[in-house]
């Protein structure tokens, strides 16, 4: 019986993290990194293709890393005589033009809205969007600050609907309502009007 109690104490001591152990140190987070949003948000819109858009925006980063890391190695192999002449020039040129092409092609996906949330008071929306580098960002807007569809000038090509802040028109986001899923139509129309539905 005493041996069993000692075994239990041994396991308890082995698997109980100490205050200075690395498990506790890495499990805790910095206070500045903790999410301090206390409002309850409910999803009213979702774009299933947002992960694909985010991955596409991240491609230019990987292309730039491969080009930056591979060009010196290819040039060294070319100087050693293991690769054909001008192969380093071709490799570097293709890498740089690939980064430029991916950067230009990712501009239409920049600030593409993937999620729209509304708070319980129905006076604010949180837009979850993808930035130029493929990271998910959030922006909170008051419903009164969003330009309605009839306040936005018409464009020749309507691939997306702009969601623009009334006070700062540089804060414009892209909404692909045609391909998205509206989770709560009543609240969605309350925010964006009948022009989006």
N, C-alpha and C positions, 0 to 999 in steps of 0.2 A: 504494500500500500504506500509506503514511504517512497519507494522507487517510482511509482506512478505519479505521485505528486511532484517529485523532482523533475520528471520528464515533462510534465505539463508546464512547470515553471521555466524549464529550459526552452521549450518551444515558444512560450510567451515572451521570454527575453529575446529570442532570436528574431521573432517576427513583429515585435513592437518597435516602431521607429523611435529613435532618440531625437531630442530636439536639435542636435547638431548633425544629424545624419544627412546624407545627400538626398535621400528620398524626400524628406520633409522640405529641404531647401529647394529642390526643383519642383515640388508640387505647389508651393506657395507662389503667388504672383505679386508683382509690384502694385501698389495702390493706384498708381496713375494708369495702369493698364486695365484695371477692373471696369466692367461696364456699369455705369452709374444711372442708366436710364430706368426710371421707376414706373413709367407709364406702361399700360398694357396695350399692345398693338395687335390688331387682327388683320390678317392678309385679305386684300380685296382683289389683287391681280398678281398673276405669275406668268412669266415667259419661260416655257420649258427649254428653249434654245439658248438660254443665257450662259450655261456652262460651256457650250460650244463657242460662243462669242468670246468668253473669257479665255479659253484655250487658244483661240485664234490670235487674240491680242498678246498672249504670252509667247507666241512663236518667234516674234522678232527678237526677244531677249535671248532665247536659245540659239537662234541663228547668229546673233552678234557674239555670243560666247564661243561658239564653234569656230567662227571666223577669226576672232582674236587669238584663240589658243592654237588653232591649226595652222595659221599662216606662217608663224616662225618655224614650226616644225617642218612644214612643206618646203620652205625656203632652205632650211638646213639640209634636208634630204636632196634637194635639187643641187645644192653646192657640193654635196658629197658624191654626186653622180648617180644616185639611186633613182632619180626621177628625170623625166625628159626636160629639156630646157624650156623655159617660160611656163612651166607647170605652176610655179608659185604665183606668178602674175595672174594666171587664169583662175587659180583657187581664190586668191584675194579679191579679184574683180567680181567673181560670181558671188562670193560671200557678202561683199559690201552692197552690190546691187540687190541681193536677196533681202538684206536688212531694209534698204530703202523701199523696195517693193512692198514688203510686209508692213512697214510703217504707213505707207500711203493707203494700202488696202484696209488697214485697221481703223482709219479715220471715220468711216461711216458707222462703225460699231462703238466708237468712243461715246461715253455717257448714255449707253443704251440701258433702259430701265428693265430690270429683271423681276423686281418685286415692288409692290406698292402696299403699304400698311396704313391703317387708319387707327387713331387712338379712340378710347372709349367715349370721349366728349365730342367726337366727330368734328373737331375743328382743326386738326393737323393731319398731314400725311407724311409718311417716311418713305422716301424713294431709295430702293436698293439698286444701284447701277454699277456698270463696269467702267473703269477708267481706261486711259490710254495704255497702261501697262498690264491690264487684265486683272487688276485687283478689284474686289468688291468694296464699294464705298456706300455710305448712307448720307442722305441729306433730308432734313426735316423742313417742311414748308407749311405755313398756315394756308388753309383752303382759300381764304380771301385773296392771298397773294398770287394764286395761279391764274394766268390768263385763260379766259374761256376760248373755245374754238372760234367764235365769231369775232373775237378781238385780235386774232392772229391773221396777218395778211395771207391770202391764198398763194400757194406755190404751184409751179407747173408740174413738178413731180412730187407726188404724195406717197413716198415710201413709208414714212412714219409720221406720227403726229407729234409736234413739239410740245413739251411741257415746260413753260417758261415762267420764271418768277417775275411778277409785276414790278417789283421794286428794283431788281437787278436783272436786266435782260441777258446778261452774259451767263447767267445760271439757267441754261436751257438744256433740257434732257430729251431723249428720243423714246417714244412709246410705240411699240409695234403691237397695237391692239388687235390687229387682224390675226396674228399668230399666237397671241397670248390667251390665257385662260382667266376670265373674270370670275372670281369666287363669290363676290357679293355685288350683284348688278345694281341694286338700289343705292348702296353707298358709293359705288363707282360713278353712277350718273350724278349723284349729289356733288361729287368732287369735280368731275370733268364735263358735266352737262350731257345733253342728248346727242351732241355732235360726235362724241366718241363711241357711243353705244351702237 
